[in-house]
């Protein structure tokens, strides 16, 4: 509901604020000849947050801890790429509307159509029976916003059986433009051509967005409508790819796949 969505926005803003604070401090300390780390920055933030940022107490502490951990991982990956001579991208500041997500650890409980989160309580799920509920250990919950919709994924520990070796005939897959994929057994997957289907709608919303006043409420409404169209395009594309992978692995069951 609206109150839950507003609280989630606050949680995402808290995670973004902590990450950006840590990144700015890391950069400042490194330029001053110090050796910052995610752990030292977390301790520094905890010392000052009650005095300088008292509003952070409204949100679960695990969001703060996870944000600093993500910052540490970002710098580990950066230094690893530099050491290996690969193309290295320095960690960037997170922006509102682009990075609306946060992670939670602790008391997370799942039922078929709802999930319980720290400080938030039970949240109803739009879909039922797609999150694991039995014989798993929940490690963390990752919540993100896409086109004004909220999504949740869980990281869990679960006993997984060894996969059974496939024994079917080898299968060749030819990727193309007119047809997204043509299999050697004659199966053809048409290209959904989602961008051309929604091109007129995207142009219409683009013109509408250019007419809106910067900072206005109606501009935000149009941005949401535009992001929803892009999200639908992405969903249709992913659906087509999932159909192909499902057919290849579950129905054709080839022992070898050649693309």
C-alpha positions in Angstrom: 0.0 0.0 0.0 1.0 3.7 -0.1 2.4 3.8 3.4 4.6 0.7 2.8 5.8 2.1 -0.5 6.7 5.4 1.2 8.6 3.6 3.9 10.5 1.6 1.3 11.4 4.8 -0.5 12.8 6.1 2.8 14.8 2.8 3.3 16.2 3.1 -0.2 17.1 6.8 0.5 18.8 5.7 3.7 20.9 3.1 1.9 21.8 5.5 -0.8 22.8 8.2 1.7 25.0 5.8 3.7 26.7 4.5 0.5 27.3 8.1 -0.8 28.6 9.2 2.6 31.0 6.3 2.7 32.2 6.9 -0.8 32.9 10.6 -0.2 34.7 9.8 3.1 36.7 7.1 1.4 37.8 9.5 -1.4 38.7 12.2 1.1 40.7 10.0 3.4 42.5 8.3 0.6 43.5 11.7 -0.9 44.9 12.7 2.6 47.1 9.7 2.7 45.0 7.5 5.0 43.9 3.9 4.4 40.1 3.8 4.6 38.0 0.6 4.8 34.4 -0.2 4.9 34.7 -1.3 8.6 36.4 1.9 9.7 33.9 4.0 7.9 31.0 2.1 9.5 32.4 2.8 12.9 32.9 6.4 12.1 29.4 6.8 10.9 28.0 5.1 14.0 29.8 7.6 16.2 28.2 10.6 14.6 24.9 9.5 13.3 22.8 10.1 16.5 24.1 13.7 16.7 24.3 14.6 13.0 21.8 12.2 11.4 19.1 11.3 14.0 16.5 10.5 11.3 18.5 7.3 10.5 17.1 5.7 13.6 13.7 5.4 11.8 15.2 2.6 9.6 16.6 -0.9 10.3 20.3 -0.9 11.1 21.0 -3.7 8.7 20.4 -1.3 5.8 23.3 0.8 7.0 25.5 -2.3 7.5 24.7 -3.7 4.1 25.3 -0.4 2.4 28.9 -0.2 3.8 29.4 -3.8 2.8 28.4 -3.1 -0.7 30.8 -0.1 -0.8 33.6 -2.4 0.4 32.8 -4.9 -2.3 32.8 -2.1 -4.9 36.3 -1.1 -3.9 37.5 -4.7 -3.8 36.4 -5.2 -7.3 37.9 -1.9 -8.4 41.3 -2.7 -6.9 41.2 -6.3 -8.3 40.6 -4.9 -11.9 43.4 -2.4 -11.5 45.8 -5.1 -10.3 44.9 -7.4 -13.2 45.3 -4.6 -15.7 41.6 -4.7 -16.7 39.4 -1.7 -17.4 38.6 -0.3 -14.0 35.6 1.8 -13.2 35.9 3.8 -9.9 32.8 3.4 -7.7 30.2 6.1 -8.5 27.7 8.0 -6.3 24.2 6.6 -6.3 21.3 8.7 -7.7 17.7 8.9 -6.6 15.3 7.3 -9.0 18.2 5.2 -10.5 19.3 3.3 -7.4 16.2 2.8 -5.3 17.1 -0.4 -3.5 18.3 -1.7 -0.2 19.1 -5.0 1.6 18.0 -6.4 4.9 19.3 -9.2 7.1 17.9 -10.7 10.2 14.3 -11.9 11.0 12.9 -12.4 7.6 10.0 -14.9 7.4 8.1 -16.0 4.3 4.6 -17.5 3.7 3.0 -18.3 0.4 1.6 -14.8 -0.2 3.3 -12.5 2.3 6.7 -11.8 3.8 7.8 -10.4 7.2 10.6 -7.8 7.2 12.4 -6.1 10.1 10.6 -3.0 11.4 8.1 -3.3 8.6 6.0 -6.3 9.5 4.1 -8.4 7.2 3.9 -7.3 3.5 1.5 -8.8 1.0 3.0 -10.2 -2.1 1.5 -9.6 -5.5 2.3 -13.2 -6.6 2.0 -16.4 -4.5 4.2 -19.4 -4.0 7.3 -18.1 -5.8 9.6 -17.4 -2.8 11.1 -20.4 -1.0 9.4 -21.2 2.3 10.6 -24.7 3.4 13.9 -26.3 4.0 15.9 -23.1 3.3 17.9 -20.7 5.4 17.2 -17.1 4.5 20.4 -15.0 4.5 19.1 -11.6 3.2 16.3 -9.9 1.4 17.0 -7.5 -1.4 14.2 -5.0 -2.2 14.3 -2.8 -5.3 12.1 -0.4 -7.2 11.4 -0.5 -11.0 9.0 1.8 -12.7 7.1 2.5 -9.4 6.7 -1.2 -8.6 8.6 -2.9 -5.8 10.3 -6.3 -6.2 11.9 -8.6 -3.6 14.5 -11.4 -4.0 15.9 -13.6 -1.3 19.4 -15.0 -0.9 19.0 -18.4 0.7 21.0 -21.6 1.6 19.3 -24.7 0.2 20.3 -28.3 -0.4 20.3 -28.8 -4.2 20.4 -32.2 -5.8 23.1 -33.0 -8.4 21.7 -32.3 -11.9 20.9 -35.4 -14.0 23.0 -35.6 -17.2 20.9 -34.9 -20.4 20.9 -37.7 -23.0 19.0 -36.1 -25.9 20.3 -35.4 -29.4 22.6 -32.4 -29.8 20.7 -29.2 -30.6 21.9 -26.3 -32.7 20.5 -22.7 -32.1 20.8 -20.0 -34.8 20.2 -16.5 -33.5 18.8 -14.0 -36.0 16.8 -10.8 -36.5 13.6 -11.8 -38.3 13.4 -14.9 -36.0 14.9 -14.6 -32.6 16.1 -18.2 -32.6 15.8 -21.2 -34.9 16.6 -24.6 -33.5 18.0 -27.5 -35.5 14.9 -29.6 -34.7 12.7 -27.1 -36.6 11.4 -25.1 -33.7 11.3 -21.3 -34.4 11.0 -18.5 -31.9 9.7 -15.3 -33.4 11.3 -11.9 -32.6 8.8 -10.0 -30.4 10.1 -6.6 -31.9 9.0 -4.9 -28.7 10.8 -1.6 -29.4 9.0 -1.1 -32.8 5.7 -2.0 -31.2 6.1 0.7 -28.5 8.0 3.2 -30.5 4.9 5.5 -31.0 4.1 5.4 -27.3 7.7 6.2 -26.4 7.7 9.2 -28.7 4.4 10.5 -27.3 5.6 10.2 -23.7 9.0 11.8 -24.7 7.2 14.8 -26.1 4.9 15.0 -23.0 8.0 14.9 -20.7 9.7 17.7 -22.6 6.6 19.9 -22.0 6.6 19.3 -18.3 8.1 21.9 -15.9 11.4 20.8 -14.3 10.7 19.8 -10.7 7.0 19.7 -11.2 4.7 16.9 -9.9 3.3 16.2 -13.4 6.8 15.7 -14.7 7.4 12.9 -12.1 4.1 11.3 -13.2 5.2 11.3 -16.9 8.6 9.9 -15.9 6.8 7.0 -14.1 4.6 6.4 -17.2 7.7 6.4 -19.4 9.6 4.0 -17.1 6.6 1.7 -17.1 6.7 1.4 -20.9 10.5 0.6 -20.8 9.9 -1.9 -18.0 7.2 -3.6 -20.2 9.6 -3.8 -23.1 12.3 -5.4 -20.9 9.7 -7.9 -19.5 8.6 -9.0 -23.0 12.2 -9.5 -24.1 13.1 -11.4 -20.9 9.9 -13.5 -21.4 11.0 -14.5 -24.9 14.5 -15.5 -23.7 13.1 -17.5 -20.8 10.8 -19.4 -23.3 13.8 -20.3 -25.4 15.9 -21.5 -22.4 12.9 -23.4 -20.9 12.3 -25.2 -24.2 16.0 -26.1 -24.7 16.7 -27.4 -21.2 13.3 -28.8 -20.1 11.7 -30.1 -23.3 14.5 -30.8 -25.9 16.9 -32.0 -23.2 20.0 -32.1 -25.5 23.3 -33.5 -24.3 25.0 -30.7 -26.2 23.9 -27.2 -27.2 25.6 -25.4 -30.1 24.9 -21.7 -30.6 
